[in-house]
C-alpha cells in the first residue's frame, strides 16, 4: 500500500464519504508534508489532498487554520456564481469531529482539502500565456480578499517578508557560522553585503497593508488542463497581512527565469522580458483597479527585492546548517541562493526597461 501508519491513521480522521485506500507523497513543497489520499466510494476512486502542517515553521497551527477557514470561505462566496465554482476555491474537509484539523497522538497537525482535479501548478513557467494567467489569478485573489471582514488575519510567520529582518538574520548566521560554511559561501556573502541598502526600500515607502498570499510561486496557482486558465490559488499558509508588491515580486522571482530554483547551471538563469511583461499585464488586469500609484511605481523594483530576500534566506539557512528548508544534497541551499543572486544580477541589467514597461501598461 506504500502508506506509513501515521499517515493512514490521520487520513481516516476526516469526514470523507468512502473507504480509505492509500496516500502517497505529492508535490514539491519545501515546508509541509503533502499526500494524495485516495478513497473508494461506490466503485470510484476519490482523491483528497492531505497535509501535515510543519508546526516548527508555523508555530500556532490553530491560528493558521482559523486564517485558512476564513479565507477559503470568503473566496468561495466570491466565486459561487462563476462557472465551475468548486474548482475556483480550496475547500477544507472537516474531521469526523467537525473541526478543521486533526492533531494526532504524536502532536502532528493534519488538514485535508478536496482535490482540485484536471488542473496543475507549474514548477517553471514556459510561456507568456501561463505567466499571464498565474499573475491574473494572484491579482484576483488579492481583490477577492480586499473586503475580508475584521479581525485582522493572524501573522502565521511574523516578519515573513521583512527584508531588513532577513538581512539581520543573515548577519547573525554569518557571525555564528555554526557549521563552518562561510568560507564556501564567500562570494555569495559579499554579494549580499554589497546590496544591503535595498533591503528597507519597500518598508519605508508608506505602502498600504493588504491581505496577501506571500508565497506566489507559480506552482501555487492551478491552471486548467484544457484551457490553461488560472483557476485556483493554493498553499494558503502564509496568507496574512502584507504588501501587495511582495506578491508581485515573488511572481517575478519564480516565473521570469527558465531555470528551476536550485539550477546548477547559472548560465540558464536570466530574467525573460516577455514573461515579465505577461506577469505585469496579467496582474494589473486584475489588481490595477485597487493598487495605488505608489504601489504601481515599485512593481519592477519588487522583483529584484524579493529575489534578493529569498536568496538571503537560502544563504542564512545554509550557514546555519539547513534548519528550515528541506534539502536533498549538502549544498542544496547554497545552490538555491546562487540562482537567486544570479537572477538579481539579470534583473539589475533590465530594471530600467522593466520600469518603462509597467508605465506603458498603466492599469
C-alpha positions in Angstrom: 0.0 0.0 0.0 3.1 2.3 0.4 1.4 4.2 3.2 3.1 4.7 6.6 0.8 4.0 9.6 0.7 7.6 10.9 -0.4 9.0 7.5 -3.1 6.3 7.2 -4.3 7.0 10.8 -4.6 10.7 10.0 -6.4 10.1 6.7 -9.2 8.2 8.3 -9.9 11.0 10.8 -11.5 13.2 8.1 -15.2 13.0 7.1 -14.7 11.6 3.6 -17.5 9.5 2.2 -15.7 6.4 1.2 -13.1 3.9 2.4 -9.5 4.9 2.6 -7.2 3.2 0.2 -3.8 4.8 0.2 -1.8 8.0 0.5 1.4 8.8 -1.4 3.7 11.9 -1.3 2.5 14.6 -3.6 4.0 17.9 -4.9 7.3 19.6 -4.4 6.8 21.9 -1.4 9.7 22.7 0.9 7.8 23.0 4.2 4.7 20.8 4.8 4.3 17.1 4.0 1.7 16.6 1.4 -0.1 13.4 0.3 -2.6 12.5 -2.4 -5.0 10.4 -0.4 -7.4 8.1 -2.3 -10.8 6.8 -1.1 -13.1 4.3 -2.6 -16.7 5.4 -3.0 -19.2 3.2 -4.9 -16.5 1.7 -7.1 -14.9 5.1 -7.9 -11.6 6.4 -6.5 -11.9 9.8 -4.9 -8.7 11.8 -4.4 -8.2 14.2 -1.5 -5.2 16.3 -0.5 -3.9 15.5 3.0 -1.2 17.7 4.6 0.8 17.5 7.8 1.5 21.1 8.9 5.1 21.9 9.8 4.4 23.2 13.3 8.1 24.1 13.7 7.7 26.7 11.0 4.0 27.6 11.7 4.2 27.7 15.4 0.5 28.4 16.0 -1.3 25.9 13.7 -4.7 26.6 15.3 -4.5 30.3 14.4 -3.2 29.4 11.0 -6.2 27.1 10.4 -8.6 29.9 11.5 -7.0 32.1 8.8 -7.5 29.4 6.2 -11.1 28.7 7.2 -11.9 32.4 6.9 -10.0 32.9 3.6 -11.4 29.8 1.9 -15.0 30.6 2.9 -14.6 34.2 1.7 -13.1 33.3 -1.6 -15.7 30.5 -2.1 -18.5 33.1 -1.6 -16.9 35.4 -4.2 -16.8 32.7 -6.9 -20.1 31.0 -6.0 -21.8 32.2 -9.1 -18.9 31.6 -11.5 -18.8 28.5 -13.8 -17.0 25.6 -12.2 -17.0 27.3 -8.9 -16.0 24.2 -7.0 -12.6 24.3 -8.7 -12.0 28.1 -8.1 -11.5 28.0 -4.3 -10.0 25.5 -2.0 -12.5 23.5 0.1 -11.4 22.3 3.6 -12.7 18.8 4.6 -13.8 18.7 8.2 -12.7 15.9 10.6 -15.2 13.4 11.8 -15.4 15.6 14.9 -16.4 18.6 12.8 -13.1 20.5 13.2 -10.8 21.9 10.5 -7.8 19.9 11.6 -6.7 16.7 13.3 -4.0 16.5 15.9 -2.5 13.0 16.2 -1.1 11.4 19.4 2.5 12.4 18.3 1.5 16.1 18.3 1.3 16.4 14.5 -1.3 18.7 12.9 -3.2 17.5 9.8 -5.7 19.1 7.4 -7.4 17.9 4.3 -8.6 19.7 1.1 -10.8 18.5 -1.6 -8.5 17.6 -4.5 -8.8 20.0 -7.5 -8.8 17.8 -10.5 -8.0 18.5 -14.1 -5.6 21.3 -13.1 -2.0 21.6 -12.2 0.7 24.0 -10.9 3.9 24.7 -12.8 7.3 24.4 -11.3 8.6 26.5 -14.2 6.7 28.9 -16.4 7.2 28.0 -20.1 5.0 30.6 -21.9 3.8 34.2 -21.5 0.3 32.9 -21.5 1.0 30.8 -18.4 2.6 33.7 -16.7 -0.4 36.0 -17.6 -2.9 33.5 -16.1 -0.9 32.9 -12.9 -0.4 36.6 -12.3 -4.1 37.4 -13.0 -5.1 34.7 -10.6 -3.0 36.2 -7.8 -4.3 39.6 -8.6 -7.8 38.3 -8.4 -7.1 36.6 -5.1 -5.9 39.9 -3.6 -9.0 41.6 -4.9 -11.3 38.9 -3.5 -9.8 39.4 0.0 -9.8 43.2 -0.1 -13.0 43.3 1.8 -12.3 40.4 4.2 -14.1 41.4 7.4 -12.3 42.1 10.7 -10.5 40.9 12.7 -7.1 41.2 11.1 -5.6 37.9 10.0 -3.1 36.2 12.2 0.6 36.6 11.2 1.4 33.0 10.6 5.1 33.9 10.2 5.7 37.3 11.7 8.0 39.4 9.6 7.9 36.9 6.8 8.6 39.4 4.0 10.5 41.8 6.2 13.7 42.1 4.2 15.7 44.1 6.8 14.9 41.3 9.3 16.0 38.7 6.8 19.3 40.6 6.3 19.8 40.8 10.0 19.3 37.0 10.2 21.9 36.5 7.6 24.3 38.7 9.5 23.6 36.6 12.7 24.1 33.4 10.8 27.4 34.7 9.4 28.7 35.8 12.8 27.9 32.4 14.3 29.0 30.3 11.4 27.9 27.3 13.4 28.8 24.6 10.8 31.9 26.4 9.4 30.4 27.1 5.9 31.1 30.8 5.5 34.3 30.1 3.5 32.4 28.1 0.9 29.8 30.9 0.5 32.3 33.8 0.5 31.2 35.2 -3.0 27.5 35.0 -2.1 28.1 36.7 1.3 30.0 39.5 -0.5 27.1 39.9 -3.0 24.6 40.2 -0.2 26.6 42.7 1.9 27.1 44.9 -1.1 23.3 45.3 -1.6 22.2 45.9 2.0 20.9 49.4 1.0 17.9 48.0 -1.0 16.6 45.9 1.9 14.4 48.5 3.5 13.1 50.3 0.4 9.5 49.0 0.4 9.0 49.1 4.1 9.9 52.8 4.1 7.6 53.6 1.2 4.4 54.0 3.2 2.5 51.5 1.1 -0.9 50.2 2.3 -1.3 46.9 4.1 -3.4 44.3 2.3 -4.3 40.7 2.6 -1.7 39.0 0.5 -0.6 35.4 -0.3 3.1 36.0 0.5 4.3 32.9 -1.4 3.3 33.5 -5.0 5.3 30.8 -6.8 3.5 30.0 -10.0 3.0 26.4 -8.8 0.7 27.9 -6.2 -1.8 28.6 -8.9 -3.6 25.7 -10.5 -4.1 26.1 -14.3 -6.9 24.3 -16.0 -5.5 21.3 -18.0 -7.7 22.1 -21.1 -8.0 25.9 -21.2 -4.8 27.0 -19.3 -6.9 29.4 -17.2 -5.7 30.2 -13.8 -8.4 28.6 -11.6 -7.4 28.4 -8.0 -4.8 29.8 -5.7 -3.4 27.2 -3.3 -0.9 26.9 -0.4 -2.6 29.4 1.9 -0.4 29.0 5.0 1.2 32.4 4.5 -2.0 34.3 3.6 -1.8 37.2 6.1 -1.4 41.0 6.1 1.4 42.2 3.9 2.4 44.3 0.9 0.8 43.7 -2.5 4.2 44.2 -4.0 5.7 41.2 -2.2 3.3 39.0 -4.0 4.1 40.5 -7.4 7.8 40.4 -6.6 7.7 36.7 -5.8 6.0 36.1 -9.2 8.9 37.8 -10.9 11.3 35.7 -8.9 9.7 32.4 -9.7 8.5 32.9 -13.2 10.8 35.0 -15.2 13.8 32.7 -15.2 13.5 29.4 -17.2 15.7 27.7 -14.6 14.4 25.9 -11.5 15.0 27.3 -8.1 18.0 25.0 -7.5 19.5 25.2 -11.0 23.2 24.3 -11.0 24.0 25.8 -14.5 23.8 29.6 -13.7 24.1 30.5 -17.4 20.4 29.3 -17.6 19.3 31.8 -15.0 18.0 35.0 -16.7 15.1 37.4 -16.4 12.9 37.0 -19.5 11.3 40.3 -20.5 8.3 38.6 -22.4 7.5 36.7 -19.2 7.8 39.8 -17.1 5.5 41.7 -19.5 2.9 38.9 -19.2 3.1 38.9 -15.4 2.7 42.7 -15.3 -0.2 42.7 -17.8 -2.0 39.7 -16.0 -1.5 41.1 -12.5 -2.6 44.7 -13.4 -5.6 43.4 -15.4 -7.0 42.1 -12.0 -5.3 44.3 -9.4 -4.8 47.6 -11.3 -8.1 48.9 -10.1 -7.2 48.9 -6.4 -3.4 49.5 -6.4 -2.2 52.9 -5.5 0.1 54.9 -7.8 3.0 54.3 -5.4 2.4 50.5 -5.5 2.5 50.5 -9.3 5.6 52.6 -9.2 7.5 49.9 -7.3 6.3 46.9 -9.3 9.5 46.5 -11.3 11.7 47.0 -8.2 9.7 44.5 -6.2 11.0 41.6 -8.3 14.6 42.4 -7.5 13.9 42.9 -3.8 12.0 39.7 -3.3 14.6 37.7 -5.3 17.3 39.2 -3.1 15.4 38.5 0.0 14.8 34.8 -0.8 18.5 34.5 -1.6 19.3 35.9 1.8 17.0 33.2 3.4 18.6 30.4 1.5 22.1 31.7 2.4 21.3 32.1 6.0 19.8 28.6 6.2 22.9 27.2 4.5 25.2 28.9 7.0 23.0 27.7 9.9 23.1 24.0 8.9 19.9 23.7 6.8 17.5 24.0 9.7 14.5 25.5 7.8 14.2 24.4 4.1 14.2 20.7 3.1 17.5 19.8 1.3 18.4 16.9 -0.8 22.2 17.4 -1.1 24.8 19.1 1.1 25.0 22.4 -0.8 21.3 22.5 -1.8 20.6 25.8 0.0 23.7 27.4 -1.4 22.8 26.3 -4.9 19.3 27.9 -4.3 21.0 31.1 -3.1 23.2 31.2 -6.2 20.3 31.0 -8.5 18.5 33.9 -6.7 21.5 36.2 -6.7 22.2 35.4 -10.4 18.6 36.4 -11.1 19.1 39.6 -9.1 22.0 40.4 -11.4 19.9 39.8 -14.5 17.1 42.0 -13.2 19.5 44.8 -12.4 20.6 44.9 -16.1 17.0 45.1 -17.2 15.4 47.2 -14.4 15.0 50.4 -16.4 13.3 48.6 -19.2 11.0 46.9 -16.7 10.0 50.3 -15.2 9.2 51.7 -18.6 7.1 48.6 -19.5 5.0 48.9 -16.3 4.4 52.6 -17.0 3.3 51.8 -20.6 0.8 49.2 -19.3 -0.8 51.5 -16.8 -3.8 49.8 -15.2 
